[in-house]
């Protein structure tokens, strides 16, 4: 009787694997007891192999029980985070996001530089990913902002709505640097996907971990 025939497949779900392991553990004990009862007294079986398998199987069961405990803790933590995140609904937040809301033909692009840059290019993109306007942003270190008047590169007013922004900086060493924009948004809802908590906002859905502050 090989231990590998009793173990559940590694690709199974934790809860199902634990149930199968417990069932197989009982089967293993019954087979072992039966073989020891029915052994030939003149040629007793070598119990060392079975004892070793018994110890190994017991260790596997303990490890899977620990895995189940950790998985349960993860679910509890995610649920707790979801409840805490629900308090953000209706609040205005700052978050690392490339979403940009144009309201009444006005929007403000914010970003942070860890050092002075030679140049900063701010690109405004529509929902199709096409660049509609390019701006030259401030280059000083620290948090910066630049206003957008809602016009495209030809001076035409664009409709209010959600756009995307990309900020690219040229460092003092002449090498390009990607800069993460800091968006502002109002939270409209929260959801959970696995252990990830997401916030729904008026500029799109983002991970809770992207939130950097309340406004």
HUFENUR-V651200 format. One record per residue. RES is the residue in one small letter. PSI is psi in whole degrees, 0 to 359 (NA if undefined). Layout:
res:psi
RES:PSI
RES:PSI
//
This chain:
res:psi
x:114
x:141
x:325
x:335
x:346
x:339
x:144
x:157
x:145
x:340
x:357
x:166
x:154
x:309
x:315
x:322
x:321
x:316
x:318
x:321
x:317
x:320
x:317
x:327
x:318
x:319
x:318
x:316
x:319
x:316
x:319
x:315
x:318
x:317
x:325
x:325
x:324
x:14
x:155
x:119
x:331
x:344
x:70
x:146
x:153
x:112
x:355
x:319
x:315
x:322
x:317
x:318
x:324
x:315
x:317
x:318
x:320
x:320
x:319
x:317
x:318
x:319
x:321
x:326
x:322
x:319
x:320
x:321
x:316
x:320
x:321
x:319
x:320
x:319
x:319
x:319
x:318
x:320
x:320
x:318
x:324
x:318
x:319
x:319
x:330
x:339
x:348
x:346
x:128
x:351
x:154
x:133
x:160
x:138
x:156
x:104
x:149
x:10
x:143
x:123
x:122
x:118
x:124
x:39
x:32
x:140
x:155
x:124
x:127
x:148
x:169
x:137
x:132
x:347
x:161
x:140
x:155
x:326
x:151
x:127
x:125
x:119
x:129
x:128
x:146
x:185
x:344
x:357
x:6
x:137
x:123
x:341
x:143
x:131
x:153
x:117
x:165
x:150
x:1
x:155
x:150
x:189
x:133
x:164
x:155
x:137
x:146
x:128
x:8
x:10
x:151
x:187
x:344
x:4
x:11
x:137
x:132
x:154
x:148
x:154
x:194
x:129
x:176
x:151
x:142
x:128
x:124
x:133
x:149
x:115
x:171
x:336
x:3
x:2
x:141
x:147
x:136
x:136
x:132
x:121
x:154
x:109
x:162
x:139
x:162
x:129
x:128
x:347
x:169
x:154
x:167
x:133
x:100
x:235
x:5
x:134
x:130
x:149
x:133
x:131
x:175
x:2
x:6
x:181
x:134
x:159
x:145
x:327
x:346
x:348
x:130
x:351
x:169
x:148
x:NA
//
